[in-house]
Amino acid sequence: MTLFLLGILGGTEVTKKPFSSSKKKSSLILASKPISTKNKSNIDPILKAEVHLINIHVSKLVTKKSSPTYYDGIEAEFCVIDWNLYNNDPWKNPLFRDLVSKSEGCKNARIVLNLKDLIEEVRRYDQRSSSKSTIKSLDPNFIFHESHCGSTLLANALAYSKPQEHRVYSESGPPISALRICGENLEYCTAETAETVFRDVVYLMSRVPSNSDESHLFFKMQSSATSSIQVLQNSFPKAPWVFVYRDPEEVMVSQLNIRHMDRAKCVQSKAHPPHRVSDFLDLTRRNVKDLSNEEYCALYLSSICNNALDAIQMNGISGKLLNYENLIEDFITDILPNEFGVNLDNEGVKRIEYASTMKSKSRDGGMTWVEDSAQKHDLATDAMHKASTDYLAFSYIQLEDARKNE
């Protein structure tokens, strides 16, 4: 099948822009025809849910103060994902970018279309009586996390427990890009704009053929997504979500016990701290440059936890907290049946238990996971211990209190 680039690009390749979820140019076949019913054959693969959204690119974001839900200037990129690569051995392709890179249908031809024009066409198509019998839309469920706390294991377990029934997006680019489309502090556009883009993106990713066995949709978000969790709650007030967290010192060691500590994920934003960290530094009259990597990491992780805690306290109806300490048991006995509406048979439970024995990000190998909590405490340096105690421990205590009172 030959796929074409349509929409407002004017015959030029998509390039990286602010808020783009892709770091590279894609291999695209160019065309200049706009989206229209006359050219519907070119977008049939999207309308029929035969291809999958993998990126959104911002060329020039256009909004209107008079119409907060209006937007333009965003392109949506699609290709054919081989879901069997993930569902059969999720630990070998644990993140969405792994799956895209391994899927043959994504290595060459891709479709890129103007998102606003496309979503209007897709929604019109789905409203037709003839289309309702061929396409269904799955309700979303979300996993947020502190990072290095077992969230990838949960995504793997969801995919592996019912591979034909569960569609799992593990840290895919489009949802986080949509959540952050207006900036962390909504400095570029309104919350209503961000919510509209997010709903449109999730809608495109939720569509599957009606004859598919898929019945549940899950998004494992990036850890930074908690700063925009209010956008998600406003977009999908009834969507179930969980926040996964772990003992402060264990997370600190998982993050920082690498050769180049300044490359740790929790330190990478030090040049441009999230607003919650900046607010704390302003309040305490400290300069980020004066913080050690351990201190900054603890503050950054605390900001993630506090964002989730705020969301739970504001709207605890749809959100739940999940501690790594009893992760799999609580996931099977509580979160799956009571929050996500998934009822497992014995085979499903066994498959989750098997998934929990595999290292979540084995990738090319099937590495067996070994419990390492005690070892992490042994590896904690004095600086890690002090930073976690000073800046992260209280957030953990608050999360535990909230979880026990749910």
Secondary structure, 3 states (H helix, E strand, C coil): CCCCECCCCCCCCCCCCCCCCCCCCCCCCECCCCCCHHHHHHCHHHHCCCCEEEEEEEEEEEEECCEEEEEEEEEEEEECCCCHHHHHCHHHCCCHHHHHHHCHHHCCCCEEEEHHHHHHHHHHHHHCHHHHCCEEECCEEEEEECCCCCHHHHHHHHHHHCCCCEEEEECCHHHHHHHCCCCCCCCCCCHHHHHHHHHHHHHHHHEEECCCCCCEEEEECCHHHHHHHHHHHHHCCCCCEEEEECCHHHHHHHHHCCCCHHHCCCCCCCCCCCHHHHHHHHHHCCCHHHCCHHHHHHHHHHHHHHHHHHHHHHCCCCEEEEEHHHHHHHHHHHHHHHHCCCCCCHHHHHHHHHHCCECCCCCCCCCECCCCHHHHHHHCCHHHHHHHHHHHHHHHHHHHHHHHCC
